[in-house]
Amino acid sequence: MNVIVCLDDRCGMMFNGRRQSRDKRVYEDIVKCLPEGGGILMAEYSRNLFFDSGAPFICTESFLDMAGENDTCFVENRALSAYAERIKKLIIYRWNRHYPSDMTFDIEPEKEGFRLLHTEDFEGNSHEKITKEIYVR
């Protein structure tokens, strides 16, 4: 499966049961990069981020369990270490800021056998700089 996450500088994902931040240009980039005809699997919590995107999506709490080899999963509020072996591509959007967090990303890409394939910076809507990193096995 392919996994997409958004992280702060300390790999924070969530704080007090909520996403740390959001930026519409990140979600536009995610939709633009989906394979033709491809959709996104996600938790119900993430639905509003993609509701008007035009991309097909499936919201279910078991999305990581049901994801196939070529499916793309957007992950905000789930630990991923139990699924690490199934991930073939990891896309990380970094906010380049320090936010408070009580849930952090639990995978270290290099230690899990990923290699950095591509990195790029772009200006977000509410963030001056967002860094996109693409890791593959």
N, C-alpha and C positions, 0 to 999 in steps of 0.2 A: 504494500500500500504506500501511498504518498501522503505525507503529513505536513500540514501548515500550522505554524504557531506564531504568536506575537509575544515578544519578550522585552523587558527593560534591560538595563546594563548589568543587573545582578541576576538575570534569568528569571525574574518575577513574572508571573502570569496573572494572578488574581490577588485581590485584597478585600477582605471582609465580604466574601461571596460575590464580588463584582469584578468585571474586567478592569484592568488598570487604566486603560486608555483605548481610544479608537480613532481612526483616521479614514475618511472615505476613500482616499487615494490608495490605501493599502487594499481595501476590498475591491476596488476597481481593478487593481493590478492582479489580484487573485483570479478574478473572473476572466480577465484578458488572457491569462496564462493557462487556463484549463484546456485540455485536449478538445478538439472539435467534437461536439455532442456530449462532452463529459460534464458531470455534475459534481456536487460536493456533498459529502456525508458529514453530519454534525449533530450535536446535542440540540435539543429544543431551545436551550438558553441562547444559542447563536442565531436563531432564525431571523431576528429583526435586522441583522447585518446584511443579509443577502436577499431579503424578501422582495425588493424591487430591482434586483440586479439583472434579471433576465436569465440567469443561470439556473439550470435545474438543480434542486437540492432535496435531500431527504433528511428529516429530523427524527431521530430516535435515540433513546438513551443507550442503546446497544450498538451504536454505529461503529465503534472500533472492532467489536466482535464480528459484525457482519461484513466488514470491508474486505473486498477481494484484492487480488494482487495489483490491479491497475486502478483501483479506486482512490480518490482524493478525499482526505479527511481534514476538516478544519477543527482544531482542538484548542479550546480555551480553558476548560475546567476539568481536565482529566489528567491523571498521572499516565505516563506513557512507557515507563520502563518495562512493564509486563508485555508490551507489544513491540519492543525494540527490534527483535529478530525479524519481525514481519515488515518493517519499514525499509523500503528500498530507496526512497527519496525523501529528504527532509528540507522544507523551506522555512526559514526563520526570518521574520521581519523584526528588526530591532528598533525600538523607539529612541535609542540613544539618550535615554534619561534615566534617572533614579526615581522610581516610584516606591511607595511602601508596598510590601507584598506579604502574604501569608501562604501562598502556594507558588512554588517555583518549578521550573522545568526540570525534570528528573532524569534527563539523558545528557551525557557528554558525548557529542557526535564523534570526536576522534577516538575516544575510548571504546565506542561501539562499532568501530570499523568504517566510519564514514570519512569521505574526503571532500574538502571544499572544492566544488566545481566552478562556482561563479559567485561574485559579489558585486553589488551595485548600490549606489546611493541615489536617492531621489527626494525631491521636496514633497512633503505631504501637504494636506489641507490645514492641519492644525499643528504639525510638527515640521520644524525647519529642515531636518534631515532624518530620513528613515533609511536604514540599511537592510537590503535583502540579501540573504545568503542561501545558496543552494548546495546541499550536500547529497552525495550519492554513495552507494556501496560499490 
